[in-house]
Amino acid sequence: MEFGRALNLIDAIFGFSLTLLVTTLEVPPPAAWTSVRTVLATGLGDQLLAFAISFLVVAGMWVVNHQVLSSFRALDSATLRICIYLVALVIFIPFTTKAISAQNSEGLPLPTAVFAVNVAAIVLITVVLVRVGRARGLIDRPLPERGLIVHSVAVATIFLVSIPIAYRFGPDAAQYSWLSLLLVRPILNFGAITGGRRTFTHRNRED
């Protein structure tokens, strides 16, 4: 029961973060609703792009988190603390998303840098969770740990490298560099982690 309570809290925070992303969108004034072009010209286009990026990032992180925790048989105090740190950063994503899409921050590299650090930290904490769980004997199902670590480090590197890009070439260039994520997954064959085996949302075991 305690294991289920922990998972429910983690899932709820991921879901809450996804829901809060809609608050990063500003409704255009009535005068702008004459055409799609005028609506997007109010800055909604940039906001929708940031919303889409963040939604895919958070959803992807939830998938990985689901795969990782489905391999755990229990969470002890150490791994539970790591999970709390992780979801604290997840719930912060709507704030950093709003920062990169706000019109008054256009052209400023700092919001993009903060968003990149936010995402990279979540990814790396997931790696720490796996390593600590393995070391403490809490993982009882097969988990392609090496593939997970390689993929996570690659994703974190892409976001961290975008920080100097933002300061050297501008935030738009840094955000375009995130598109390289579309190449990382097939190259590293991350499907071996998320799609290589069937997973279930319940645990079939006797406690």
ABEGO torsion letter per residue (X at the ends): XAAAAAAAAAAAAAAAAAAAAAAABBBBBAAAAABAAAAAAAGAAAAAAAAAAAAAAAAAAAAAAAAAAAABABBBAAAAAAAAAAAAAAAAAAAAAAAAABAAABGBAAAAAAAAAAAAAAAAAAAAAAAAAAAAGABABBBBAAAAAAAAAAAAAAAAAAAAAAAAAEAAAAAAAAAAAAAAAAAAGAAAAAAABBBBABBBBBX
